[in-house]
Amino acid sequence: MLKEIKYLIFLIVISTFVFFVSKYYFSESNIKNSYRSFNNVNQKLKLYSQNLPILANDTKNIIEYTKNTTNKKKKKFFFWELINQND
């Protein structure tokens, strides 16, 4: 019996919490405040983007191309032979 009462109290507390949170979330004052804050952020963003300094482009001719020299006298290593040499 005590266990059922405990579960009933938990259910009541959780349901009241959900009710009050949803009531506040869908209230007119919260909707107005959220819309105002979104609008305020957009206005600040537009104002900030207009005042951004434009930097000069200093990346022209920054890539230097080199000739690929093919050295045909490369020593080829074989993994298994290297392991056997260390034994």
N, C-alpha and C positions, 0 to 999 in steps of 0.2 A: 504494500500500500504506500509506503513511504517513497519507494522508488518511482511509482507512477506520479506522485505529487511533484517529485523533483523534476521529472521529465516534462510535466505540465508547466511548471514554473519556467523551465528553460525555453519551452516553446512560446510561452507568452512573452518572455523578455526578447527573444529573437524576433518575433513577429512585430512587437511594438517598435523595436529598433528599425526594422525594415520599413515599417509604416511611416515613422517620422523622417527617416532619411529620404524616402521617396516623396513625401509631402513637401519637404524643403527643396528638394532637387527640381520638382516640377512647379514650384511656386512662381508667381509672376515677378516677384522681386528678384529672385535668383536669375531668372531668364533675362530680365532687364540688365542686371549687373554684369552677367556674363557677356551679353551683347555689347555693352558699353566698353568692357575691357578689351574684347576682340577688336572693336572699332578703334579704340585708343592705341592698341598695339599696331594696327595697320597704319594709322596716321603717323605714329612715331617712326615706323619703318620707312614710309615714304619720305619723311623729312630727313632722316638719316641718310637715305640713299641719294638724295639730292646734294648733300654736303660732302660726299666722299671725294677725296682727291684722286685725280687720274695720274697714274705714274707713267713715266716715259718708258718706252719699250727699249730695253737694252739687250735683247736676246738675238739680234740679227748677226748672222755669220759666226755663231758660237760653236758650231760643229766643225771639227777639223777632220778631214778624211785622210786616212793614211793608206799606203799601198800594202796589200797583203803579200808578204813575202812567203813563199812556200819553201820551207826547208825540208828537203827530201831525205836528209840524213838523221831522221829522228829515230831514236832507239825505241823499239817496241818492247813493252813489258808484258809478261804473261803472269797472271796472278798465281797460278799453281806453281810455277817455277820459282817465284819469289818465296813462296812458303817453304818449298823443299830446300832452298838454299840456306834458310835459317836453321834447319835441323842439324 
